[in-house]
Amino acid sequence: MSGADGATKDAPISNYECVRGPRELTRDEVEMARTEDGDAATQPFFAIKREDGYVGHDIGSNSPSPKIRVLYVTADGRRSFTRMHDAEEVEDGDADHAFVGGFPAVLQRTEGAGFQTARKSIAGFRDLVEELHQVDP
């Protein structure tokens, strides 16, 4: 699945290297992010975790491209997926990255989208949605 707003594919990327994380998003990060509007045919997926990393080499360049991978889950924590967003290094060579153009804290997807979450992770994911987004499952 291809994404918009500076995102790449949701599928695993073989040449991705994590340099920081995963870690929970902060309340400030969520409040500053944008939200996609939904309708009766969609359900919201909430951003709860991120990890900073690099993907391969840009075409014609010898430097890897900074990315931030974000974990999105449903309010009940039962379905989830990751999405890669464009990023920039905060300082040259630093593991901290900043989103380029921001990121969506809430994405809308059709019913049944995403993947089933591992049973042991559901309660923790649900708690993070409630804490970060102030949403009851």
Secondary structure, 3 states (H helix, E strand, C coil): CCCCCCECCCCCCCCEEEEEEEEECCHHHHHHCEECCCCCCEEEEEEEEEEEEEEEECCCCCCEEEEEEEEEECCCCCEEEEEEEEEEECCCCCCCEEECCCCEEEEEEECCCCEECCHHHHHHHHHHHHHHHCCCC
